[in-house]
Amino acid sequence: MKIVEIFKSIQGEGKYIGTATAFLRTAGCNLNCIYCDTKYSWDKYKELSIKNILEKIEKLETRVITITGGEPLLQFEECNELIKNLIEEEKLVILETNGILADKLEVLAKYDIILSISIKTETFIGNEIDYNDTFKMLNTLKNTSYIKVVFTPHDNVEKLQETVSKIRKYNNKIEIFLQPANIDNRFLNYKTFIKNFWLEFLKNRYLYENCRLLPQLHKIIFWNKRRI
């Protein structure tokens, strides 16, 4: 399996923010977003066996395992085998995915794991992506799964409301987190972006009744430091 890094830290975003977890970062991505903060994961990796991965994870002594990327579902067969092993070891598995590979996602939705689906706006990706297949399978997800809508200062509240309404059309119970993205590597700009959107968020009743605004905690504390 193509692995970039395995390390222990605290989850800095989404529903399980603040939870100690072992991170398993897989290599390769099918989006190549212009504002990706893990571009090093696109093509730098080591080949590890599932057995070797499990041994490394066990040494980190955490019950929660976060499989992230890149895009883990590009290595679906290996990812599937790894998840089955982790479930047998009674680990709590969180799989972070961009959700584009909806057919693969639908298979994993049957497992007792948590799917963290990261829906990104056109301004973050750099081009328009068709999420229709992803939205259509949302009703198959367990209540423990959730969605992060990643957006930039170039997005407006109306566009975000449109995205959230599409999600709600297919699943009116799943938790949705609006996640402001760091796009220019300047901490003060990120802080100002969050502050300004905070005020806009409070003005939009639809958004605050359907979402939670939650920045990336690890970015606020450690900025762009890796393996944190």
C-alpha positions in Angstrom: 0.0 0.0 0.0 1.3 3.5 -0.9 1.8 5.3 2.4 3.1 8.8 3.0 3.3 8.8 6.8 1.9 7.3 9.9 1.9 9.3 13.1 0.0 10.1 16.3 -1.7 13.4 16.9 -4.9 15.1 17.8 -7.7 15.4 15.3 -7.9 19.1 14.3 -11.1 19.2 12.3 -14.6 17.8 11.9 -16.8 16.0 14.3 -14.0 14.3 16.2 -11.9 17.4 16.7 -9.8 17.2 19.9 -9.6 13.4 19.8 -6.2 11.6 20.0 -5.8 9.5 16.8 -3.3 7.6 14.8 -3.1 9.2 11.3 -2.4 7.0 8.3 -1.8 9.2 5.2 -2.1 7.5 1.8 -0.5 8.7 -1.4 -2.1 10.0 -4.6 -5.2 12.1 -5.3 -7.8 12.4 -8.0 -8.5 16.1 -7.5 -5.2 18.0 -7.1 -6.8 21.0 -5.6 -5.0 24.3 -6.1 -5.2 25.0 -2.4 -4.3 21.5 -1.1 -2.3 21.7 2.1 -0.9 18.2 1.7 0.5 18.3 -1.9 3.5 16.3 -0.7 1.2 13.3 -0.5 0.5 13.3 -4.2 3.7 11.5 -5.3 6.0 10.8 -2.3 5.4 7.5 -0.5 6.7 4.2 0.7 5.2 0.8 -0.1 4.1 -1.0 3.0 2.3 -4.2 3.5 -1.0 -4.3 5.5 0.8 -6.3 8.2 3.5 -3.7 8.5 0.9 -0.9 8.6 -1.0 -2.6 11.4 2.2 -3.1 13.4 3.1 0.6 13.1 -0.4 1.6 14.1 -0.4 -0.7 17.1 2.8 1.0 18.5 1.0 4.3 18.6 -1.4 3.0 21.2 -4.6 4.7 20.1 -8.1 3.3 19.6 -9.0 5.9 17.0 -7.4 5.5 13.5 -7.8 8.2 10.9 -7.2 7.1 7.3 -6.6 10.2 5.2 -4.7 11.3 2.1 -4.4 12.2 -0.7 -7.4 10.2 -1.5 -7.5 6.8 0.3 -10.1 5.3 -2.0 -7.7 5.3 -4.9 -6.3 2.2 -3.2 -9.7 0.7 -2.5 -8.8 -3.0 -2.3 -5.9 -2.3 0.1 -7.9 0.2 2.1 -10.8 -2.3 2.3 -8.5 -5.0 3.7 -6.9 -2.6 6.2 -10.3 -1.4 7.5 -11.5 -5.0 8.0 -8.4 -5.7 10.0 -8.8 -2.6 12.1 -12.5 -3.4 12.8 -11.5 -6.9 14.0 -9.0 -5.2 16.4 -11.9 -3.1 17.7 -10.5 0.2 16.5 -12.7 3.2 15.8 -11.9 4.0 12.1 -12.4 7.4 10.5 -11.9 7.5 6.8 -11.4 11.0 5.3 -12.3 11.2 1.6 -13.2 13.8 -1.0 -16.3 11.6 -1.9 -15.7 11.6 -5.7 -15.5 7.8 -5.9 -19.1 7.4 -4.8 -19.3 3.7 -5.8 -16.4 2.8 -3.5 -17.8 5.0 -0.8 -21.1 3.2 -0.9 -19.4 -0.1 -0.3 -17.5 1.2 2.8 -20.7 2.9 4.1 -21.9 -0.6 5.0 -19.1 -1.0 7.6 -19.1 0.1 11.1 -16.8 3.0 10.5 -17.0 6.8 10.3 -16.9 8.5 6.9 -15.7 12.1 6.8 -16.6 13.4 3.4 -14.9 16.6 2.3 -17.0 18.5 -0.2 -14.9 21.3 -1.7 -16.0 24.4 -3.6 -15.0 25.3 -7.1 -12.7 28.1 -5.8 -10.8 25.6 -3.7 -10.5 22.9 -6.3 -9.8 25.2 -9.2 -12.5 23.7 -11.5 -16.1 22.6 -11.2 -16.7 19.0 -9.9 -19.9 17.0 -10.4 -20.9 15.7 -6.9 -24.3 14.4 -8.0 -23.3 10.7 -7.5 -21.9 11.5 -4.1 -25.0 13.4 -3.0 -27.3 10.5 -4.2 -25.6 8.0 -2.0 -25.7 10.1 1.2 -28.9 8.4 2.4 -26.9 5.2 2.8 -24.6 6.7 5.4 -24.8 5.9 9.1 -25.6 8.7 11.5 -22.0 8.7 12.7 -20.6 9.9 9.4 -20.4 13.6 8.5 -19.6 16.1 5.8 -17.1 19.0 5.7 -17.8 21.7 3.2 -14.4 23.3 2.6 -14.5 26.8 1.3 -12.2 29.9 0.6 -12.5 33.7 1.0 -13.5 33.7 -2.7 -16.8 31.9 -1.9 -20.0 33.7 -0.9 -22.6 32.7 1.6 -25.2 32.1 -1.1 -23.1 29.6 -2.9 -22.4 27.7 0.4 -26.2 27.7 1.1 -26.8 26.2 -2.3 -24.2 23.4 -1.6 -25.7 22.7 1.8 -29.2 22.6 0.4 -28.1 19.9 -2.2 -26.7 17.8 0.7 -29.9 18.2 2.7 -32.0 17.2 -0.3 -30.6 13.6 0.0 -29.9 13.5 3.8 -31.6 15.8 6.2 -29.9 14.4 9.3 -26.2 14.1 8.6 -23.9 16.6 10.4 -22.4 19.3 8.2 -19.4 21.3 9.1 -18.4 24.5 7.2 -14.6 24.5 7.2 -12.7 27.7 6.2 -9.5 26.9 4.2 -6.1 28.3 4.5 -5.1 29.5 1.0 -2.2 31.9 1.3 0.0 30.6 4.1 -0.5 33.8 6.2 -1.9 33.1 9.6 -3.3 36.6 10.2 -5.2 36.4 6.9 -6.7 33.0 7.9 -7.7 34.5 11.3 -9.4 37.5 9.6 -11.1 35.2 7.1 -12.6 33.1 9.9 -13.6 36.3 11.9 -15.4 37.8 8.9 -17.2 34.7 7.9 -18.2 34.2 11.5 -20.3 37.4 11.3 -21.7 36.4 7.9 -22.6 32.9 9.3 -24.7 34.5 12.0 -26.7 36.5 9.5 -27.7 33.4 7.5 -30.4 31.5 9.4 -30.4 28.5 6.9 -26.7 27.9 7.4 -26.6 28.2 11.2 -29.6 25.9 11.5 -28.1 23.3 9.2 -24.3 23.5 9.8 -21.6 24.1 12.3 -18.8 26.5 11.6 -15.5 24.8 12.6 -12.1 26.0 11.4 -9.0 23.7 11.4 -7.7 23.8 15.0 -4.3 22.4 14.1 -3.8 25.2 11.6 -4.6 27.8 14.3 -2.2 26.3 16.8 0.7 24.9 14.6 0.0 26.5 11.2 1.7 24.5 8.4 3.8 22.2 10.5 3.7 18.6 9.3 2.8 15.5 11.4 0.8 17.5 13.9 
